[in-house]
């Protein structure tokens, strides 16, 4: 091979390496280790924990952008609502004001779904905000409300849960709602797997709170964890092979664990982190 070709390949692979997301093995989470609820990231390779927010208010519910370069979150700071920041905590920008929570980034990175109580019935509904125009659009309009939206990988649907209707799926174009599990059965915090084949969620139908998954049509219900502790606040790994969740199963405080979908084996992460850890979200 000619030297010029070798040089070209060297530059190409170097460029590809430089463009590879550095945060691919990162998990964002919430902790009160410093006196109030702040957002942190955990590098699974180095075990390094980085603090992203630092203020006297509660910053919670982190959500990664599709490109992995930004994080949206909800806050009860003086100008309460939903904010966006870079993954190092810089360039903080408020995008939704008022009593808005549960941000979820669209797969194309152009919109964020969130839940907010804009009506008079006292229950939240799902809204979309266009990040370029900042125009909001109400998605659900049910008397039973909607919370914790999560996009399907193809960007065509959103799964959410209602206190009365249970876990549901809404098609964005026509706003058609299909409820997969009613509130009598239980289930909350539904999250679509990145490969689009499963919806995982937390439920206490077995008598304690565990992690389950099912097909997007509600079939093939599978129980993933079986522990007397509370296993909840879940997020899929980018390859859909694992789920990170929070649990108080060590008996002292709530920490993070990862379950392998194939064999249901569970391992703790950040075992040297002695403070409360919750609401984990895997980087895309």
C-alpha positions as CSV (number, residue, x, y, z in Angstrom):
1,X,0.0,0.0,0.0
2,X,1.3,3.4,-0.9
3,X,2.4,5.8,1.8
4,X,-0.3,8.3,0.8
5,X,-3.0,5.7,1.3
6,X,-1.6,4.8,4.7
7,X,-1.5,8.4,5.7
8,X,-5.1,8.9,4.5
9,X,-6.3,5.9,6.6
10,X,-4.5,7.1,9.6
11,X,-6.1,10.5,9.4
12,X,-9.5,8.9,8.8
13,X,-9.4,6.6,11.8
14,X,-8.0,9.4,13.9
15,X,-10.9,11.6,12.9
16,X,-13.5,8.9,13.6
17,X,-12.0,8.4,17.0
18,X,-12.1,12.1,17.8
19,X,-15.8,12.2,16.7
20,X,-16.8,9.3,18.8
21,X,-19.0,10.5,21.7
22,X,-16.9,10.6,24.9
23,X,-20.0,10.2,27.1
24,X,-21.2,6.9,25.5
25,X,-20.7,5.1,28.8
26,X,-22.1,7.8,31.0
27,X,-25.2,7.8,33.2
28,X,-26.8,11.0,34.4
29,X,-28.5,10.8,37.7
30,X,-29.9,12.8,40.6
31,X,-28.4,12.9,44.2
32,X,-28.7,15.0,47.3
33,X,-25.2,14.2,48.4
34,X,-24.3,18.0,48.6
35,X,-27.4,19.0,50.6
36,X,-30.0,19.4,47.8
37,X,-31.1,17.6,44.7
38,X,-28.5,18.1,41.9
39,X,-27.7,16.4,38.6
40,X,-24.5,14.4,38.2
41,X,-23.0,12.1,35.6
42,X,-21.2,8.8,36.2
43,X,-18.6,7.4,33.8
44,X,-19.0,3.6,33.9
45,X,-15.5,3.0,32.7
46,X,-13.6,5.3,35.0
47,X,-16.2,5.4,37.9
48,X,-15.7,9.2,37.9
49,X,-18.7,11.2,39.2
50,X,-19.1,14.8,37.9
51,X,-21.5,17.4,39.3
52,X,-23.4,19.4,36.6
53,X,-25.7,21.7,38.5
54,X,-25.0,23.7,41.6
55,X,-27.7,25.9,43.1
56,X,-30.0,25.9,46.3
57,X,-33.0,24.6,44.3
58,X,-33.9,21.0,43.2
59,X,-32.7,20.0,39.7
60,X,-34.2,16.6,38.7
61,X,-35.3,14.3,35.9
62,X,-32.3,14.6,33.5
63,X,-32.9,13.6,29.9
64,X,-30.1,13.2,27.3
65,X,-30.3,14.8,23.9
66,X,-30.1,12.3,21.0
67,X,-26.6,13.4,20.1
68,X,-25.5,13.0,23.7
69,X,-24.2,16.6,23.9
70,X,-26.9,18.2,26.1
71,X,-29.2,17.4,29.0
72,X,-32.7,18.7,29.7
73,X,-34.0,18.7,33.2
74,X,-36.8,20.1,35.4
75,X,-36.1,22.5,38.2
76,X,-38.0,24.3,41.0
77,X,-35.6,27.2,41.0
78,X,-37.1,30.7,41.0
79,X,-37.9,30.5,37.3
80,X,-39.3,27.0,37.6
81,X,-39.7,24.8,34.5
82,X,-37.5,22.9,32.1
83,X,-33.9,23.8,31.3
84,X,-31.2,22.6,28.8
85,X,-27.5,22.6,29.5
86,X,-24.4,21.2,27.9
87,X,-23.0,17.9,29.4
88,X,-20.5,19.9,31.4
89,X,-23.2,22.0,32.9
90,X,-22.5,25.1,30.8
91,X,-24.8,27.2,28.6
92,X,-27.9,26.8,30.8
93,X,-31.1,27.8,29.0
94,X,-34.7,27.7,30.2
95,X,-37.0,26.4,27.5
96,X,-40.3,25.8,29.3
97,X,-41.6,28.0,32.2
98,X,-44.1,27.1,34.8
99,X,-45.1,23.8,36.4
100,X,-43.5,21.6,33.8
101,X,-41.7,18.3,34.4
102,X,-40.6,15.0,32.9
103,X,-38.7,16.2,29.8
104,X,-38.0,13.7,27.0
105,X,-36.0,14.4,23.9
106,X,-37.3,13.5,20.4
107,X,-35.1,11.1,18.4
108,X,-34.4,13.9,15.8
109,X,-33.4,16.3,18.6
110,X,-35.9,18.9,17.4
111,X,-38.5,18.6,20.1
112,X,-38.9,17.9,23.8
113,X,-42.0,16.2,25.3
114,X,-43.0,17.1,28.8
115,X,-45.9,17.0,31.2
116,X,-47.5,20.1,32.6
117,X,-50.7,21.2,34.3
118,X,-52.0,23.9,31.9
119,X,-55.7,23.1,32.5
120,X,-58.2,23.3,35.3
121,X,-58.7,19.6,36.1
122,X,-55.7,19.4,38.3
123,X,-54.0,16.7,36.2
124,X,-51.0,17.0,33.9
125,X,-51.1,16.5,30.1
126,X,-48.3,15.8,27.6
127,X,-47.0,18.7,25.6
128,X,-44.4,19.1,22.8
129,X,-42.1,22.1,22.4
130,X,-40.3,22.9,19.2
131,X,-36.8,23.8,20.2
132,X,-36.3,26.2,17.3
133,X,-39.5,28.1,17.4
134,X,-40.3,27.5,21.1
135,X,-43.9,26.8,20.1
136,X,-45.8,24.5,22.4
137,X,-48.4,22.0,21.3
138,X,-50.7,20.0,23.6
139,X,-50.6,16.3,22.7
140,X,-52.9,14.6,25.2
141,X,-56.3,16.0,26.2
142,X,-57.7,13.3,28.5
143,X,-59.6,13.8,31.7
144,X,-57.2,11.4,33.3
145,X,-54.1,13.3,32.4
146,X,-50.7,12.1,31.2
147,X,-47.2,12.0,32.8
148,X,-43.7,10.7,32.1
149,X,-43.6,10.8,28.3
150,X,-41.0,8.7,26.5
151,X,-40.5,8.7,22.7
152,X,-40.5,5.6,20.4
153,X,-37.2,5.3,18.5
154,X,-38.9,6.1,15.2
155,X,-40.3,9.4,16.7
156,X,-43.9,8.5,15.7
157,X,-45.3,7.6,19.1
158,X,-44.9,8.5,22.8
159,X,-45.6,6.2,25.7
160,X,-46.8,7.7,29.0
161,X,-48.7,6.8,32.1
162,X,-52.0,8.1,33.6
163,X,-53.0,7.8,37.2
164,X,-56.3,6.4,36.0
165,X,-55.6,4.9,32.6
166,X,-52.3,3.2,33.4
167,X,-49.6,2.9,30.7
168,X,-50.6,4.2,27.3
169,X,-49.2,5.0,23.8
170,X,-50.2,8.0,21.7
171,X,-49.6,8.3,18.0
172,X,-48.3,11.9,17.5
173,X,-49.8,12.6,14.1
174,X,-53.4,11.7,14.9
175,X,-53.3,11.8,18.7
176,X,-54.8,8.3,18.9
177,X,-54.3,6.8,22.4
178,X,-54.1,3.1,23.2
179,X,-53.8,2.1,26.8
180,X,-51.8,-1.1,27.4
181,X,-52.2,-1.7,31.1
182,X,-55.0,-0.2,33.2
183,X,-54.4,1.5,36.5
184,X,-55.8,-1.5,38.4
185,X,-52.9,-3.7,37.2
186,X,-50.3,-1.0,37.9
187,X,-47.3,0.4,36.2
188,X,-45.5,3.7,35.7
189,X,-42.3,5.2,34.2
190,X,-42.6,3.5,30.8
191,X,-39.5,3.7,28.6
192,X,-39.1,2.5,25.0
193,X,-36.1,0.3,24.3
194,X,-33.7,1.9,21.7
195,X,-34.4,-1.0,19.3
196,X,-38.1,-0.4,19.5
197,X,-39.0,-3.9,20.6
198,X,-39.9,-3.4,24.2
199,X,-41.4,-1.0,26.7
200,X,-40.0,-1.3,30.2
201,X,-41.7,0.1,33.3
202,X,-42.0,-0.2,37.1
203,X,-44.9,-1.9,38.7
204,X,-46.0,-3.1,42.2
205,X,-48.5,-5.7,40.9
206,X,-46.4,-8.5,42.6
207,X,-46.7,-6.8,46.0
208,X,-43.4,-5.0,45.8
209,X,-42.0,-2.6,43.1
210,X,-40.1,-4.4,40.4
211,X,-39.0,-3.8,36.8
212,X,-41.1,-5.3,34.0
213,X,-41.1,-5.1,30.2
214,X,-43.6,-5.9,27.5
215,X,-44.0,-5.5,23.7
216,X,-45.3,-2.2,22.5
217,X,-48.7,-3.8,21.9
218,X,-48.9,-4.9,25.6
219,X,-48.1,-8.6,25.0
220,X,-45.3,-10.8,26.3
221,X,-45.2,-9.3,29.8
222,X,-41.9,-10.2,31.4
223,X,-40.8,-9.6,35.0
224,X,-37.1,-8.6,35.1
225,X,-36.5,-8.1,38.8
226,X,-37.8,-9.9,41.8
227,X,-36.7,-8.3,45.1
228,X,-38.5,-7.0,48.2
229,X,-36.9,-3.6,47.7
230,X,-38.2,-0.8,45.4
231,X,-36.7,-1.2,41.9
232,X,-37.7,1.8,39.7
233,X,-36.5,4.9,37.9
234,X,-35.3,2.9,34.9
235,X,-33.4,3.7,31.6
236,X,-32.2,1.4,28.8
237,X,-28.7,1.0,27.6
238,X,-28.1,2.2,24.0
239,X,-27.9,-1.4,22.7
240,X,-31.1,-2.5,24.5
241,X,-29.2,-5.2,26.3
242,X,-29.3,-3.7,29.9
243,X,-31.4,-1.4,32.1
244,X,-30.1,0.8,34.8
245,X,-32.4,1.5,37.7
246,X,-32.5,2.8,41.2
247,X,-33.2,0.6,44.3
248,X,-32.9,0.6,48.0
249,X,-32.0,-3.1,48.0
250,X,-28.8,-2.6,50.0
251,X,-30.9,-1.6,53.0
252,X,-29.1,1.7,53.6
253,X,-29.9,4.1,50.8
254,X,-31.1,4.2,47.2
255,X,-28.3,3.5,44.7
256,X,-28.0,2.4,41.0
257,X,-28.0,-1.1,39.6
258,X,-27.8,-2.6,36.1
259,X,-29.7,-5.6,35.0
260,X,-28.7,-7.7,32.0
261,X,-31.9,-8.5,30.0
262,X,-30.7,-11.9,28.8
263,X,-30.0,-13.6,32.1
264,X,-31.5,-11.1,34.5
265,X,-28.3,-10.8,36.5
266,X,-28.0,-7.6,38.5
267,X,-24.8,-5.7,39.4
268,X,-24.5,-2.5,41.5
269,X,-22.7,0.5,40.1
270,X,-20.8,3.3,42.0
271,X,-20.6,1.2,45.1
272,X,-18.3,3.8,46.7
273,X,-21.0,6.5,46.3
274,X,-22.5,6.6,49.7
275,X,-25.3,9.1,49.0
276,X,-28.8,8.8,47.5
277,X,-28.8,8.1,43.7
278,X,-32.0,8.1,41.7
279,X,-33.5,8.9,38.2
280,X,-30.7,7.4,36.2
281,X,-30.6,8.0,32.4
282,X,-28.2,6.2,30.1
283,X,-26.4,8.4,27.5
284,X,-27.5,7.6,24.0
